[in-house]
Amino acid sequence: MTTSSPVVVALDFPTAAQALELARQLSPQDCRLKIGKELFTQAGPSLVEAVQDMGFDVFLDLKFHDIPNTVAAAVTSAARMGVWMVNVHASGGRKMMQAARDALLPFEKPPLLIAVTILTSLSDEELFEIGYMAGAGTMVENLASLAQQCGMDGVVCSAQEASVIRQAQGADFKLVTPGIRLPESAKDDQTRILTPEAAVAAGSDYLVIGRPITRADDPQAALSHILKRLSSQ
């Protein structure tokens, strides 16, 4: 099943049982699901298959970052699982991203290949501390430009940087934005965040939303509330 919803619900759980319990409370017509490092390490490809059998498109959020051949092989494995989207770190460089892109050429329906720019948990001060010579905004723009040159379908970025990337990279370049919170939600470990409406207005195509939905008393009601807010824009 393919949905037109921009919402990707983050299954940030330690076990497959918890993830599947949440997935059963959601409609695949209203969202896609993201499976990240913790959950995939614990549950593996069988969980991807399980939620796909429930009708959900899967964003495999493993942020591959390694030598080009290794990343190409990993992206190939993801494509064979039939995932809807997979990502790599743009900071892995041109050769790595191009190898990942080339690995998907044999597939008739390849997943979207997205590059991670700067993690939304990182502040400018932390970037300077680890040796970056510019803040998050500049680094995101530079990495997004490089990603497009390498044939990536889009990037993961903060919604606060989405409008600049949209203007620079054009309408077809997909923008995937985590750090989405409702006004009443806590910031948790994200520092560069926006509401769903602000993120879409800034140019985001897909909104990765976790806690405001997964921790809600009624996850489907919370999801429907977000979609209603977006439809009223």
N, C-alpha and C positions, 0 to 999 in steps of 0.2 A: 504494500500500500504506500502511496506517495501522498504527502500532505503539503499544503501550501503554507502551513503555519510557520512563522519565523522562530517559534520557541523550541529550544533544545533543552530538555530537562537533564540535569547532571545527576547521574546515579552514583553519587559519592558515598558509597556504603562499603563496609569491610567484607561483607559476605554476599554471595549470590542470592541466598534466601531473602535477605532484606531488600535487595535490588528488585527481585521478581515480585515481592509483595507490593512494592511501590508501583511497579510497572502495571500490575493488575488493576490498580486504581485509576489509571490514566487511559485516555483514548488515543490510539495511533492516528486518528483523524485530526487531533489537536496539537500534536507535538512530535518531535523526534527525541531520541535518547542518546546521551553521551556516556560512554564507558571509558574510564580513565585508568591510570596506572595501578592504583591500589586494588580496585575491583578486578581488573583484567589479570593481575598477577595472582590473585586468589582463585579466580573462577575460570579464566582462560577462554578459548574460543567457544566452548559449549554455552556460555552465557550469551555471547553474541548471537549464536544460533537460536537460543531460547526466546530472546526478545524479538528477533526477526520473525520467528514463527508466530508471535503474537501480533504481527503486523507493523512493527516499528522499524523505521529507518535508524541506522546506528552511526553515530559519529565516534570513531575509535580514536580517542584522545591520548595517544602515547608519546607524542612529541619526539619523534625519532631524531637523533643527533649523533652521528657516528661517521666513519669513513664512507665515501660514496657507495661502494659495493654493498656494504652492510645495510645501509639505509634503503638502497634499491631493492634488496632482497626482502626487507621487512615490509616495504610498501607493496611489493608483489603478493606477499602472504596476506596482507590486509585486503587487497583487491579480490583474492581468491575466496575470502570469507564473505564477499558480497556487501561490505560496508558501504554506507552512503558517503562518508567523509573520513579522511585520515589526515594527520598533520605531521610536519617536520619542523625543526627549528631553523629559521632563516639564518641564524648566526652560524650554522654549519657551512655556509658559503655556497658559492655559485656551482662548483662541481658537484657537491652533494645534492643540491636541489635539482639540477639538471639530470642527474642519475635517477632520482626519484621520479621525475617527469617521464623520462625515457622508459622506465620500468612499466609504466601504465599503458604504453602505446599498443601492446598486443590485445588489450581488453576492449571488448565491444562496448561495455558500459562501465567504464572505470569510475572509481569514487572521486569525489572532489578532492583535490590535493591542495591543502592549505598550509601556509607557513606561519609559524609563531614568531611574532616580532619581539616585544618586550613583555614579560609576565606582568599582569596587572597588580601583583603583590609588591612589585619593586618601586620604590620611590627614587627620585633623582639622587638623593644623598647615597642611597645604597648602590646605585649604578656607578657613581663616582668612586665609591669605596672599592669596588671590584675592578676598577681600571677603565671604565668607559670614559671617553673624553667629552661626551655630550649627555644631556638629560634625556628622559624618556621620549619626549615629543620628537626631538630631532632624530634619535635612534630609530624610532618607529617609522618615520618617514623614509629614512635611508634604507631600512630593511624591507619595507613594503615595495619600494622602487626596485630593489634588487630581486625580490621575489617575482614581481611581474616580468622582469627581464628574463627570468629563468623558466617562465611558463607556468608558474603557480596559478591556481584558479582564484586565489585570494589570500587573505591573511587573518590571523587572530590578532586583534588589537583592542585596546581600551576604547569604549564608546566615545571618550573625550577626544580621541584622535581620529575618529571615523570621518568627520566632515573634511578634514584636510586630506586624508588618503583618498576619499571619494573624488574630491576635486582633482587631485593629481593623477589618479590611476584610472578614472573613468567609471562608467555605469556598470560595466560587465564584471568588474573585479569584485569578488565576494568578500564581504567584511563580516567576520564572526567575532562577537563581542561578549566576553564574560564580564564579571563584575556588575551584573544587573541586579538592582535592588529596588524594592518598592519604598516609597517614602517612609513607611513605618518600620522597615526592616533594619536590622543592625548591619554595620559595615563588615563585621567579622575580620578576615585577614586580607580583604581587598582594600586598596588605597585609591584607585582611579575608577570610580563607579558612577553610573547614571541610572535613572529610571528607564523602564521599557519604552515609554513614549519618547523620552529625550534621545535615547539611543537610535530608535528608528528615524526620528527627525534628523539626526546627525548623519544618517546614511547606512546604518547597520542593516545587513540582510538577515542575519541569524543571531538570536539572543540566547546565550547559555545561562540558564537560570537554575539554581540549585535550591538553597535553603528556603526561599520564600514559597516554594512549591513542596519540596520534599519534607519539610518540617511542619507543614500546615496540618491542621486537624483533618481537613478534607482536601487532599492534593488536587483532585480534579476540579473542585470548586475554585481553588486558588488559581489554577491554570485558566479556567474559564473567565475568571475575573480579570486576569492579565490580558487575555485575548479581547475581552470586551473593551477594556481601556484602549487597546491599540486600534480597534475598529472604530472608535468614536473620535479618533484624531481627524 
